[in-house]
Amino acid sequence: MFLRFTAEAEAKIATKSPFFNGGGVLMVFEIFIFAQLLQDSDFMTNPKRHLITAALPYANGPLHIGHIAGGYLSADIYARFLRLKGKEVAFICGSDEHGAAITIKALKENTTAQAIVDEYHSINKKAFEEFGISFDIYHRTSSELHHQTAKEFFKDLHANGKFTQQTSEQYYDELHKQFLADRYIKGTCPKCGHEDAYGDQCEKCGSTLSPLELKNPKSTLSDSTPTLKSTTHHYFPLDQYEEWLKEWILKDKKHWKSNVYGQCKSWIDAGLKPRAMTRDLSWGVEVPVAGAEGKVMYVWLDAPIGYISATKQWAKDNSKDWKDFWQSKDTELVHFLGKDNIVFHCIIFPSLLHAHSENYVLPTNVPANEFLNLEGDKISTSRNHAVWLHEYLEDFKGKTDELRYVLCSIAPEQKDSEFTWADFAARINNELVAVLGNFVNRTIVLTGKYYGGSVPQSNNFDDTAKEVLQQLSDLKQQVEQQITAFRFRDALQAFMQMARLGNKYLADLEPWKLQKTNPEAVEPIMALANIITASLAIVAAPFLPVMSQKLKAAYGLQADFKEACREELLEKLKKVDNPGLLFEKIEQEQVTAQIEKLNARKPTSKHMAQKQEISFDDFTKLDIRTAEILEAKKVEKADKLLELKVDTGLDQRTVVSGIAEHFKPEDIVGKKVSVLLNLAPRKIRGIESQGMILMAEDESGLHFVSPKNNTENGSIVS
């Protein structure tokens, strides 16, 4: 009798057993020795159910591609893969709707916190849905069920003596008569000197701070210097859980991603301290114990409990028992998130779950990603340097798979990575179109041409075909292994190798030539090509769900993961309809338009550092001249572009400019402007632009760099 374990379990057993000799097999007489180890969820090769969470996005702004690459796409790929394998999955997310940042935004916009979260919950929920993130529920922490759940959780910890109370001095705004939460205070960072650091974190250097560390603190409510007053809060004594965390993480979670394990180790080695679990705020979950009137739960206690309340709502809606997912050893819990949330999900929240009187499951893995940068700079919401998801969905209608593919290809799994629009176009054109799309289109077109769309059932495969089928099966196995190890980039590469294998098979045998001389020999070739194509449709489901569904529909195919890449799949492939091209090339003008959009959002010069020094000779190469706008009209299907006809004094030429959101065409005809004439022409939305209009930008908006009205067209600007 034998038991077989996962590779992770095998490695762990090998360190504890003098008898174990590898190969993933344990003799029966050893089993009793490891009875306790087998209760550890890390050893479950086949948990009964899977609970997957994605970090709750903060409902004070829209989503950008950095958020998607940071965790949501990986979580979705994992959830879709498990469903493809026939597993029971609960994929949980929702809006994080409490905390000081939301109340600050409400004050600035002269509205209510509820109005802010209602707006962004709706925007983000819609964006997730349109992008195809397959949450089983997208809940809200402002819901009544969540408030009830969070209060019950707090009361359990309080009743069992898991909190301490401490009185400390905190900043107080005398004008607004209220204590200031961390985000209500700004000042100079003591570590890097940044003048707009918040009371909890410096967004420039990333240092975690406390308000008392800031130099020259100011209240964000009144811009006055706050005073210090005494206030009492409930603290969670995290230091008391150090030894447990050392055992649970440092000893038992060495298989976690190095960036996650390393950050956890750094925090634990530095020594943990009690953390306040309440705040003096009016917006949030009220603290449900006597003596805590006017206080709310700290958002980082409240928010992760949102996973539990969302699961409760989903279970209620689907006739499930939520406790099966949160309090059963048959459940595997995996958190997906970005690196800024590691400490909360790996140290603080697990400690709170461990402290609770009921036996909550703990995460078996937290495969957090690093950050995604954009065009050589950090993504910044405050500077509007971002590709917003809802804008992408508008600009690239129907191209969700394309963005999924690119973001998975460059996912910051172990270190920061970078998104550029040029790379976006190259990956789509050279891989999705030229490799995957080309093979699928060639297979289906030839099947239609030679057999009227009926898939040939000849399985008289020669040795070459059998070898291809084996390689295909091996690649599918690699996809599975890499996904279950949370290496989604490698999994996607293995999937694309399947398409490359198909391309090479057809290119080597050239059935279009063989059809003329030996048509009977073409049948098994095209039969295998269709097996590969249908297998791609199945295996693509976690990565490219739109393409997968379209291709499955073309075959009328219903099949799960285990049926892919097998000869028997041919029996399910009777006929295939041509679904058309799966992917389209990204044109240069589309790339140019997106880069111009980013450039138009850059801060004004007074907020920017001086650019790199140039020589006088560099400057003299620029041919800038005065000109006059003769005609102006909007570019069709481009909200931000105007097509201008300008008189440069030398000629009349067309310039495309991204100023349509700032100026009406009829208002700028006759306007004197400055134009860079010797900029290389380029096509934008099919229009050749022969120069660039010079603009200046400040807080009030865009302005033309204009000479006086009596300046002659063609005058040189020097």
Buried (B, 14 or more C-beta within 10 A) or exposed (E): EEBEBBEBBBEBBEEEBEEBEEEBEBEEEBEEBBEEBBEBBBBBEEBEBBBBBBBBBBBBBBBBBBBBBBBBBBBBBBBBBBBBBEBBBBBBBBBBBBBBBBBBBBBEEEEBBEEBBBBBBEBBBEBBEBBBBBBBBBBBBBBEBBBBBBBEBBEBBBEEEBBEEEEEEBBBBEEBEBBBBBBBBBBBBBBEEBEEBBBBBBBBEEBEBEBBBBEEBBBBBBEEEBEEBEBBBBBBBBEBBBEEBBEBBBEEBBBBBEBBBEBBBEBBEEEBEBBBBBBBBEBBBBBBBEEBEEBBBBBBBBBBBBBBBBBBBBBEEEEBEBBBBBBBEBBBBBBBBBBBBBBBBBBBBBBBBBBBEEEBBBBBBBBBBBBBBBBEEBBBBEBEBBBBBBBBBEBBEEBBBBBBBBBBBBBBBBEEBBBBBEBBBBBBBEBBBBBBBBBBBBBBEBBBEBBEBEBBEBBEBEEEBEEBBEBBBBBBEBBBBBBBBBBBBBBBBBBBBBBBBBBEBBEEBEBBEBBEEEEEBBBBBBBBBBBBBBBBBBBBBBBBBBBBBBBBEBBEBEBEBEBBBBBEBBEBBEBBEEBEEBBBBBBBBBBBBBBBBBEBEBBEEEEEEEEEEEEEEEEEEEBBBBBBBEBBEBBEEBEBBBBBBBBBBEEBBBBBBBBBEBBEBEEBBEBBBBBBBEBEEEEBBEBEBBBBBBBEBEEEEBEBBBBEEEBEBBBEBE
